[in-house]
Amino acid sequence: MTEIIQKIVDVIRSNSSFLLTTHEGPDGDAVGSSLALASFLRCIGKDVTVHYRDPVPDLYVFLPGTDTVVRHIPDRHFDVSFVLDIGERKRAGNEFCDFARVTTTVNLDHHLSCTNFADFNLIDPQAAATGLLVYRVATAYGYTFDRETALCIYVATITDTGSFRYSNANREAFSVAGEMIECGVNAWDVAEKLYENQPRKRLELLAKCLPTLEVFKDGLAASVAVSSEMYAASGADAELTDGFVNYPRSIRGVEVAIFFRQLEPLKWKVGFRSKGKVNVATFSAAFGGGGHHNAAGCTLDGSLEQVKAAIYNIVEASL
């Protein structure tokens, strides 16, 4: 691990222009890790462009650098592209995957299913967040963390560990979070922005989602769903469903929680969460998806009833 980090540090030292990207529908780790890397690179004098296929979620616009994120890649050459928290390259979107004007690619990720698709691959499933891989690279470079970079790494860490509630909240996660607080991050201010600042329409959507609760397999599994009709009735969008899967997971005795989110009339995004005993990445992999032991997802075609039947069958067989 130390050797690949040093190689990435050498790549940073010897190049000047960088293109950064992450997965579609970016979450806290995706946004935090990419903006942390961008902040670090800019502070050491590099030319940096950050590209997201989808808009920055409103929840994370308080992070420094969100106003510089572009939806379309400039028509120019870049020395290096960094792909962060991606799981699989195609999740960056067609525009990035088809972009060829890059000399070297670097992959930073902590998904179990991630492949070595780049020239340099730093993949560590034991890392609680991709933001912590950015921390390791910047530290190896000799970087002194400023508040802006620290804030991005802190948000990446706190969101991907569920505020340090998930089983991936290891010693590194706590240690780095503490160090980032020493760099000027205000933990309460971050918590307030992330968890005490939700729009009313999110709760209105949640009120429509919770009645879909289904508990099965003798209470070991549970699910909820959000349909297009619910979006229309509440005025909310998919961005505001973040965390909905935690409601069925919070039920006593439930080991696997499932969230069905409608994408199109006959297409559903399925999110899995585990309390630790069950590796839900195996469920998503069976349907061409990916993820971690405790958090994974995939996309299925069909009606909600058809998708539920397919998902329930594989979950019940495993449990």
N, C-alpha and C positions, 0 to 999 in steps of 0.2 A: 504493500500500500504506500509506503514512504517513497518507493522508487517512482511510481506513476505520478505521485503528487509533485515530486521534483521535476519530472519531465514536463508537467503542465506549467510549473513555475518558469521553466526555461522557455517554453512556448510564449508565455506572457512577456518575459523580458526581451525576447528577440523579435517581437512583432508590434505593430502600432495600431492597426485597425481591427475592431472586433464587432461581430454581429451576435447578439444574444437572443435566444428564443426559448419558449416553454410550451406546455401542452394547451390544447383548446380548453375553454372554460377554466381559466387559471384559478387555483385555490391559493390559500395563504402561503404555502410553501413555494409554489410556483412563482408567485409575485415577489415574495420576500427574498427568495434565493437569487432570482434574476436581477432584481434591483440592488441587492447587496453586492453582487458581482460587478454590476455596472458602476456602482458608487466607488468600489475599490479601484477598478480599472481607471476611472476618470481621475481619481485622486493621485494616481501615479502617472498621469499625463497621457493616457491612451484615448484614442478616438473610438467612441462606443455608440452603437445603435441597438436599441432593444425593440424587438418585434414580437407582438402577440397576434395570433389569428383572431381572437375575440377581444372585446373591450375589457379594460381593467374593471373588475367588479367594484361597485360603489363602496363596498365595505373596506376596501384597501386603498382608496384614493388619498388617504392621509399620509401614505408612505412617500418619502422623498423620491422623486424620479418618475412617478407615475405620469406626470405631464409630458415626459419625453418619449413615452412608448408610442411606437408607430404601428399602424394596422397593415401597411404595405412596405415591403423592403425596397429601399432606394436602388436605383439601377446603377450600381457601382461595384467595385471589387472590394472584398474584405480579406485581410490576412488570415483571420481565425473566426470560426463560428463556435459558440458555446451552446450546447443543447442541455437544458436543465430540467430535472424532475419529469422526464418524458415517458419513461416506461418503454415505449416503442416509437421510433422516429416518425411514423406517419401521423402521430397525434399532434405534431407541430403544425399540420395543415399542408395543403398542396403547394401553396406559394413558397413556403420554406423548402419543402422537399424537392421542388423543381428548380430551386435557385442553385446555380452552379458556379457562381463567381466568388468562390471561397477556396483558399489554398489548403487550410488545415481545419479539421473539426475535432472538438473536444466534447465528451459526453460526461456529465455529472449527474448521478442518479442513485437512488436507494431502493428501487423496485426489484423484487426477486426475479421477475420475468424479463428484466432489461437485457438486451443483447449488446455485444460489442460492435456497434455500427459505426463508430467514429475512429479517427486515427489514434486518439488517446481516450481511454475509457476509465473513469474513476467511478466504480459502482460498488457500493457498500450497503447491503441490506441491513446491516447492524446500525447504520446511521439513522437517527430518529427523524431527520429531515434533510433534504438536499441543501438547505441553508447551512447545515453543519459541515458539509463538504466544501462549500464556499469558504467557510471559516478556516478549515484546514489548509486550503490552498493559500489564502491570504496570509495566514500565520506563517506558513513555510516561506512565503515571499519576504517576510519580515515587516509586514504592514502593521502600522499602529492604528487601531480602529478608532474612527471618529464616531460621533453620535449618530449620524445618518446611516452609515453602514451598519452600525450596531443595532439600530432600530429595525432594519430590514431582516437581519439575521434573527433577532429576538422574535419577530412576528412569524417568520418561517418556522421557528422551533415551537413556539407556543401553540400555533394552530395545528401543526401536524402531530403533536402529542396530546391534543385535546385538553389544553391547559395543564399538561403534565398528568393527565388522568389515564392515558393509554399505556399499554404494556411496553411500548417502545420508548417511554420516558426513562432513559438510562442515565448513568452518571454523566456522560458527556453532555447530554441535553441540559441537565441542571447546571453543570459547571459553566458551560458556554453562556447560558442565559444569565447566570450571576455575573459573569465577566462583562456581558453587554450592558447590564444595569450599572456596573461601575463605570462604563463609558458614557453614561448620561441618559440611558433609557429610563423612562418613568413607567413602572409596571402598572400602576393604577390607571394612568392615562391611556395606555394601550388596551387594558381590559375594558375600560369604559367605551372606547371607540369600537372595539370588536364585539362586545357583548351587551352593552347598555345603550345602544344607539340604533335599534332596528326600526324600520318604517312600519307604520300601522298595517299596511297591506300584507306584510309578511305574516302577521298574526291572523289576519283574515283568511289567508291562504292555508295556514296551519289549521285553523278551525274547520276547514273543509276537508283537509287531509286526514286528520285524526279519526273521524268516523269510518274510514276505510280499513282500520286496524283489523288484522287477522292473526290469530295465534294458532299454531298447529304443531304437530309432532309432540303431543303431550306437554306443550308449553316450552319446548326447547327452541322454537323458531317463531318469528313474528314479522309481519310486513305492513307497510302503508303504501299508498299510491297517490300521485297527483296527475290529473288529466288536463288536457287542453281547456276543457270547460271550466275547470277550477281556476286556471290562470285568467281566463276571460272574466269570470265573475268577480274575482278579487282585484284585478288590475295588476297583479304581481307577475313576475317572470321566473324563469328557472334559476336565476342567480340567487333568489331569495329562498330557495329550498335547501340551501346549505345547512346541514345539521338536522334535517327532518328525520333521517335514519336513526338518529340517536334516541328518539322517543320509543320505538319498539325495542331497541337494544336495552333501554333502561328498565324494562319489565323484569321483575324477579324471576329467575329461572331460565330466561331466554339466553341462549348461547349464540344464535345467529339472527341478525336483523337484516331485512331486505327492504329496499326503497325502489319502487317502480315510478319512473318519471316519463311521461309521454313526450316524444319528440315529433312524431308525425302521426296521422291517423292509424297507421299500422306499424309503428316503430316505437320501441320503449328502451330507455336507458335503465339499467338495473344496477343498483349499488348494494354491496354486501358489507356488513360489519360483524366482527366477532368479538367476544369478550376474552378470547385468548385460547380456549381449548380447541377451537376449530379453525383450520386454515382455509379461509374463504377464497384465497387466490386460486385454489383448485376448482372452485365453482365457476369463477369467471373464465378461467383458462379453458374449461370445457365448452365455452361458447365463444371462444376467440378473443376474450378480454384479458386483463392483466391486473396487477396490483400487489398488495402485501398480504402477509399472514392475516392481519386483522382488518384490512380494508381493501376492497377490490371492486371491479365493475366490468360490465360488458353491455353490449347492445343487441337486442333481439327484435326480429320482425314478427308481426302478428297482432291479434287482438289482445287486450289485457288478460282475458281468460286463458288464451293459448300460451301467452308468455308465462303467466303464473303457473300453469300446469307443468311446463317444462322446467321451470326453476324449482318449484316445490318437489318435483320428483327427484331431482339430483340432491337437493338438500336433505330430504327425508331419508334417502338411501344412505347418505353419509352419516346422519345422526343415529 
